[in-house]
């Protein structure tokens, strides 16, 4: 995420380091929110946090015990939702 002077927006974007480069560059993957959209986004996040407090303590699936080895990680239905596990 970045906030750049000269642009009235908050930018959520994936960045990468070019091979042999010294400066991180942005990719096309991302979204820029205008300031009023950012304010609305924060309001909605607060409403969601109030309605579902358990989301604040939720852990991503890779931090739970079921990713302890490669086979169990490959069978994760969150990481690979369309994987046919009958062949594994």
C-alpha positions in Angstrom: 0.0 0.0 0.0 1.3 3.5 -0.8 0.2 7.1 -0.5 2.0 9.2 -3.0 2.1 13.0 -3.0 0.6 14.5 -6.1 -2.2 11.8 -6.3 -5.3 12.0 -4.2 -5.6 8.3 -3.6 -4.5 5.3 -1.6 -2.9 2.7 -3.8 -3.0 -1.1 -3.0 -0.6 -2.7 -5.4 1.7 -5.6 -5.8 5.3 -4.6 -6.2 8.4 -6.4 -7.6 12.1 -6.0 -7.7 13.4 -6.3 -11.3 16.3 -8.6 -11.9 19.5 -6.6 -11.2 17.4 -3.6 -10.2 17.8 -1.5 -7.1 14.4 0.1 -7.0 11.1 -1.7 -6.3 8.5 -1.2 -9.1 4.7 -1.4 -9.1 2.8 -4.0 -11.2 -0.6 -3.6 -12.8 -2.1 -5.8 -10.1 -3.8 -3.6 -7.6 -6.4 -0.9 -7.0 -6.3 2.8 -6.2 -9.0 4.2 -4.0 -9.9 7.9 -4.1 -9.9 9.6 -0.7 -13.7 9.4 -0.3 -13.6 5.7 -1.3 -10.9 5.1 1.3 -13.0 6.8 4.0 -16.0 4.7 3.0 -13.8 1.6 3.0 -12.7 2.3 6.6 -16.3 2.8 7.6 -17.4 -0.6 6.1 -14.4 -2.3 7.7 -15.5 -1.0 11.1 -19.0 -2.2 10.5 -17.7 -5.7 9.6 -15.4 -5.8 12.7 -18.3 -4.8 14.9 -20.7 -7.4 13.4 -18.1 -10.3 13.2 -15.5 -9.8 16.0 -14.2 -13.4 15.5 -12.7 -12.2 12.2 -10.2 -10.1 14.1 -8.6 -13.3 15.6 -8.9 -15.5 12.5 -5.6 -17.0 11.2 -4.8 -17.7 7.6 -4.9 -21.4 6.8 -1.1 -21.6 6.3 -0.5 -20.6 9.9 -2.6 -23.5 11.3 -1.3 -27.0 11.8 -2.7 -28.5 8.6 0.2 -27.1 6.5 2.9 -28.9 8.5 4.1 -30.8 5.4 3.8 -30.5 1.6 1.1 -33.1 1.2 -1.3 -31.6 3.7 -0.6 -28.1 2.3 -1.5 -29.4 -1.2 -4.7 -30.8 0.1 -5.9 -27.5 1.6 -9.3 -26.6 0.2 -8.6 -22.9 0.9 -5.3 -22.7 -1.0 -6.5 -25.0 -3.8 -10.3 -24.7 -3.9 -10.7 -26.4 -7.3 -8.2 -29.2 -6.7 -9.5 -32.7 -7.2 -8.1 -34.5 -4.2 -9.2 -38.0 -5.4 -6.0 -38.3 -7.4 -3.7 -37.4 -4.5 
